[in-house]
Amino acid sequence: MALGLKANVAAAIPMSAASSMPSRQHIMHSPVVRGVHACSGCRLFMRQPLGYKRMITRVAELAVQQVVEEEPPVQFSQLSYSQQYDKIFQQQQQQPLDLRKTLPKPNKDAQALEPNSKKLLFSDFHATQKVPLFKNREFNSKDKAYIAWMAFAHGLALLAPFTFSWSNVALFCGMYFISGCLGITLSYHRQLSHRSFQTPKWLEYALSYCGVIAVQGDPIEWV
């Protein structure tokens, strides 16, 4: 039993505390303290060298210190939308997010108390701007690609009066329903982001492809 106890203690000792532990030579030459009135387990411990007992005490102190220093679990239901957003992406840097786990809805009152939060028109929700739109913003390659695409698409839209026909109007309405309603609203938003419903995989892929036509990012970006 003593050998098993020594093995468990050695495995529990952090590397940072190894330097503060007594050496084996010191343990073997330390005086032995014996107890008189004690149970069998206590007498076994009392017969151990003094250096070994100091090591056991040090391990117990480190274990207590580790328990005290651990942060309490985060209560996501008490966080604002902005705080929950920051906390989720901080955790993502340490380990991948569990996409099957549903997070509780953030606290709307806490969101209203966020610095620089603004109340939306005709709503009781307060929003905070995470990234500046234009001023004091660093544009990355994805931002530049989006700007180029939007300029190109709206530039083509200026040619619409010169190519007007009722068949083109009908084509516009049909493509808007396919890409906007089925692709973005139904697939990207409700199914992929919120997991509101499930469909066979072939239908899920078909609906997500409709969202790709809308050019609002890859499906994985909405998950």
N, C-alpha and C positions, 0 to 999 in steps of 0.2 A: 504493500500500500504506500509505503514511503517513496518507493521509486516512481510510482504512478503520480504521486503528489508533486514530486520534483519535476517530472516531465510536464505536467499541466502548468506549473508555475513558470517554467522556462518559456513555454509557448505564449504565456500571457504577458510577459515582460516586454514593453515597447523598446525599440532600438534606442530611443532618446534617453531611456533610463538605464541602459546597459552600463554606461560608464560609471554610474553612481553605485552599482552593485559591488559587493565584496567579491574578490577573486576566490577561486576554488581553494587555492593554497591558504588564503586567509581563513576560509570557512573551516578547513580541516584542522587548523591549529588554534581555532578559537576555543575558549573554555566551554565546557558543557554545563548547562544549568539543569538541575534535576528538581522535580517537584515532589512533595510529600503527600499532601492530601489532594488528590486529583483523580479524575476518571481515567479509563484506559486511553482514550483519545488524547486527553490533555497530557497524560504522562508520556505518551509517545512524542508529542510536540515538545515537551519540556526536556526530553533527552537529546534533542537535536542541538548541534553546535550553535553558539550565540550568533555567529555570522549568518547562519542559515535563517534563524529567527528574525534577524534584522531585514534580510531579504524579503521574507514573507510579509513583514510589516510594511515595507516600502511598496510592494506590489499592491497591497490593500489600499494604501494611501493614493496611489496612482489611479486605481480603479474608481475610488470615490471622487477624485478630482475630475476624472473624465465624465462621470455621470453628471456632476454639477455643471460642467462647462458646456454640455450639449444644449443646443438651442431647442426651445419648445416647438412643436409642430405648427406650421403656418395654418391659420384659420382663414381659408380663402373667402369664406362667406362674410368676413368682417372687413375685407380689403375693398378699396375702390376699384373701378375699372382700370384706372391707370396703374395702381399698385399691383394689381393682379397680372396685368400685361408685363410689367417689368420683372416680377417674380418668376413668371413662367419661362421667360427667355433667359433669365439667370440660371434656372435649373436645367434648361436645355443645353447650356454650355458644359454642364457637368455630366449629364447623362441624357440619352434620347427620351423624348416625351412619349408617354403611354397614350397613344391616340384612342385607345378603347376606353379610357377612364374619363368620366364626365365630371367636370369641375362645377362646384356650386356657383350660383349666380352672384356676381359681386354686389357690394353694398351701394345702393344708389345714394344714400345720405352721405356716405364717406366720399363718394365721387363729387358731390356738390361742394364739399369742403376742400377739394384739391386747389392748390394755388393756380391762379390764372384760368380757372375753369369758367366757361361761359354757358349760359342757359340757351338751349336751342329754341328757335321760334316755334310757337304752338306745341311745346313739349315741356315736360318737367325734368328732362334729362340735361345734365351738365357735361360738356365735352372739354377735353384738354387736348391741345395740339402737341403731338409727340415730335413731329418734324416740321420745320418751317416750309411753307409752300415755295417761296422764291428767294426771299431775302435771307442772307446768312446761311444758306444751304449749300452743302457740298454735293454736287451732282455726280453720281457714279455712272458706270457704263449702262446699267439697266435704265436709269432715268433718261439718259440721252437717247437710248433706243426708243423708249416710249414717246419722247418728245418728237423724234423724227417720224414715227409712225402716225401720231396724231396730226402732225402738220401735213403729211402726205394724204391721209384719209379725208381730212376736211378740205384740203385743196381740191381733191376729186369731187367733193360734194358741191363745190362752186360751179361745176360744169353741169349740174343737174338741170337747170332751166333750159339748157341748150339741147338736152337729150330727153326731154319730157315725153312720156307716153303713158297711157293708162296701164299698159302691160308692165311697165317698169314700176309703177306704183303698187300693183298687185305683187310683183316680185319683192319689193321692199317690205311690204306687210308680211309676206310669207317668211322671208329670211329673218325679220325681226322676231317673229314668233318662235322660229326654230332656234336661233342663237340666243336671244334675250330671255324668252319665257322658259323654253325647255332647257337650254344650255346653262344660263347663268342662274336664273331664279330657282328652277326645279333641281338641276343637277349640282352645280357648284355650291350654291348657297344652302338649300334645304338638305340635300342628301350628303354631300361631301363634308361641308363645314359643320352642320348641326346634327347629322345622322338622324334626321327626323323619320326616315323610312328606309326600307331595304328592298332591293329588286334583284332579279337574277343578274349575274355578272355581265352577260352579253348586253342586257338593257342598260346597266350602269355605265358600261363603256360607250355605248351608243349615245347616251344622253350627255356624257362628259365630252364626247367629240363635238356635240352641238355647242358646248361652251367654248371649245377651242376656236370655233369659227368666229366667236365674238372678240377674240384677241384681247382677253382680260387675264392672261397668265396661264400657266400650266395647271392641270387639275391638282397636282401635288401641292401647289402653293395655297390651295384653298382647304386642304385637309387639316 
